[in-house]
Amino acid sequence: MLVYYLLVLRLVHIVASVCWVGGAFIFFLFIEPTAKALAPSGMEFVQYMVTKRRFSIFMVIASSLTVLSGALLIWQSASGQWSEYISTGPGLGFTLGSIVGALVYLVGMFGVNPRAIKMAKIGQEIEAAGGPPTPAQSAEMQKLDKEMSILGTIDFVLVALSLALMATARYWLF
């Protein structure tokens, strides 16, 4: 019975993390730079992706499933023997990857997601008004965009580090 539990957890963890990490990589490396280069129509695309296609919700679900299933997997692997677990190469690698993954999750949930929601709301207000943005709306969007770029870079670096740690942890031999 335990083996089925672990198989399901591992499957959920891997599929959700592929969605989360893949979504973050594609957004950071391709969508965001393209949208900025094609402004304002590029930003309309991103707004549509976030509001109508619910990209933010998808990322919240994928990241939450990744963190939750990962926490359950590492809890099961350590079996309450944390000092013994992290004294092994794989234990240390998975623990470090989990810590970095949790940081990525926090950056996304409390940094990126609230700003994306705020940008989408401002975009909807501009669309509803049917004209160009007010100076205040433009200033707020530029501020949020700059913050999102910084947070996006932090998120990208941390998610790549977590991925590297997790992908190699099984082979850390000492």
C-alpha positions in Angstrom: 0.0 0.0 0.0 2.8 2.4 0.9 4.4 1.9 -2.5 1.2 3.1 -4.3 1.1 6.1 -2.0 4.7 6.9 -2.9 4.1 6.3 -6.6 1.1 8.7 -6.7 3.0 11.3 -4.7 6.0 11.1 -6.9 3.8 11.2 -10.1 2.0 14.3 -8.8 5.3 15.9 -7.7 7.0 15.4 -11.0 4.1 16.3 -13.3 3.2 19.4 -11.2 6.8 20.5 -11.1 7.2 20.1 -14.8 4.2 22.4 -15.3 5.5 24.9 -12.7 9.1 25.0 -13.8 8.2 24.8 -17.5 5.7 27.6 -17.2 8.2 29.8 -15.3 10.9 29.1 -17.9 8.7 29.8 -20.9 7.2 32.9 -19.4 10.6 34.4 -18.3 12.6 33.4 -21.4 10.0 33.9 -24.1 6.6 35.4 -23.3 7.7 38.3 -21.1 10.4 39.6 -23.4 8.2 39.2 -26.5 5.2 40.9 -24.8 7.5 43.9 -23.8 8.9 44.1 -27.4 5.4 44.1 -28.8 3.9 46.6 -26.3 1.1 47.5 -26.1 -0.4 44.6 -28.0 2.0 42.2 -26.3 0.8 43.3 -22.9 -2.8 42.7 -24.0 -1.7 39.1 -24.8 -0.3 38.7 -21.3 -3.4 40.2 -19.7 -5.6 37.8 -21.7 -3.3 34.9 -20.7 -3.6 35.8 -17.0 -7.2 36.8 -16.9 -9.0 34.7 -19.5 -6.7 31.7 -19.7 -6.1 31.8 -16.0 -2.3 31.3 -16.2 -1.8 32.6 -12.7 -4.3 30.1 -11.3 -2.6 27.3 -13.2 0.8 28.3 -11.7 -0.6 28.5 -8.2 -2.1 25.1 -8.5 1.0 23.5 -10.1 3.3 25.1 -7.5 1.1 24.2 -4.6 0.8 20.6 -5.7 4.6 20.5 -6.2 5.4 21.8 -2.7 2.7 19.7 -0.9 3.7 16.4 -2.6 7.4 17.2 -2.3 6.9 17.9 1.5 5.1 14.6 1.9 7.8 12.7 -0.1 10.7 14.2 1.9 8.8 13.5 5.1 8.4 9.9 4.1 12.0 9.6 3.0 13.4 11.0 6.2 11.1 9.0 8.4 11.6 11.4 11.3 15.4 10.8 11.2 16.4 14.3 9.8 20.0 14.3 11.0 20.6 10.9 9.5 18.7 11.8 6.3 20.7 15.0 5.6 24.0 13.3 6.4 23.5 11.3 3.1 24.2 12.9 -0.3 20.7 12.4 -1.6 19.1 13.5 1.7 21.2 16.7 1.6 20.5 17.3 -2.1 16.7 16.8 -1.8 16.6 18.9 1.4 18.5 21.8 -0.2 16.3 21.5 -3.3 13.2 21.6 -1.1 14.3 24.7 0.8 15.1 26.5 -2.4 11.8 25.3 -3.9 9.9 26.6 -0.9 11.6 30.0 -1.4 10.5 30.0 -5.0 7.0 29.2 -3.9 7.0 32.1 -1.4 8.4 34.5 -4.0 5.6 33.4 -6.4 2.8 33.5 -3.9 3.6 36.7 -2.1 5.6 38.6 -4.7 4.6 37.6 -8.3 1.0 36.5 -7.9 -0.3 39.6 -6.1 1.4 41.9 -8.6 0.0 39.9 -11.6 -3.5 40.2 -10.2 -3.1 43.9 -9.6 -1.8 44.4 -13.2 -4.7 42.4 -14.6 -7.2 44.5 -12.6 -5.6 47.8 -13.9 -5.7 46.3 -17.4 -9.4 45.5 -17.1 -10.1 49.1 -15.8 -8.3 50.6 -18.8 -10.2 48.3 -21.1 -13.5 49.1 -19.5 -12.8 52.9 -19.8 -12.2 52.4 -23.5 -9.4 54.8 -23.8 -5.7 55.2 -23.0 -4.6 54.6 -19.4 -4.6 57.6 -17.1 -1.2 58.9 -16.0 -1.7 57.2 -12.6 -2.6 53.9 -14.2 0.5 54.1 -16.5 2.8 54.9 -13.6 1.4 52.0 -11.5 1.7 49.6 -14.4 5.3 50.6 -15.0 6.1 50.3 -11.3 4.5 46.8 -11.2 6.2 45.8 -14.4 9.6 46.7 -13.0 8.9 44.8 -9.7 7.6 41.8 -11.7 10.8 41.8 -13.8 13.0 41.7 -10.6 10.9 39.1 -9.0 10.8 37.1 -12.2 14.6 37.0 -12.3 14.8 35.9 -8.7 12.1 33.3 -9.3 13.9 32.0 -12.5 17.3 31.7 -10.8 15.8 30.0 -7.7 13.6 27.6 -9.7 16.6 26.6 -11.9 18.7 26.0 -8.7 15.9 23.9 -7.1 15.5 21.9 -10.3 19.3 21.3 -10.5 19.5 20.2 -6.9 16.5 17.9 -7.2 17.6 16.4 -10.5 21.1 15.5 -9.2 20.4 14.7 -5.5 20.0 11.0 -6.1 23.6 10.9 -7.4 25.3 12.8 -4.5 27.4 10.1 -3.0 29.2 10.7 0.3 
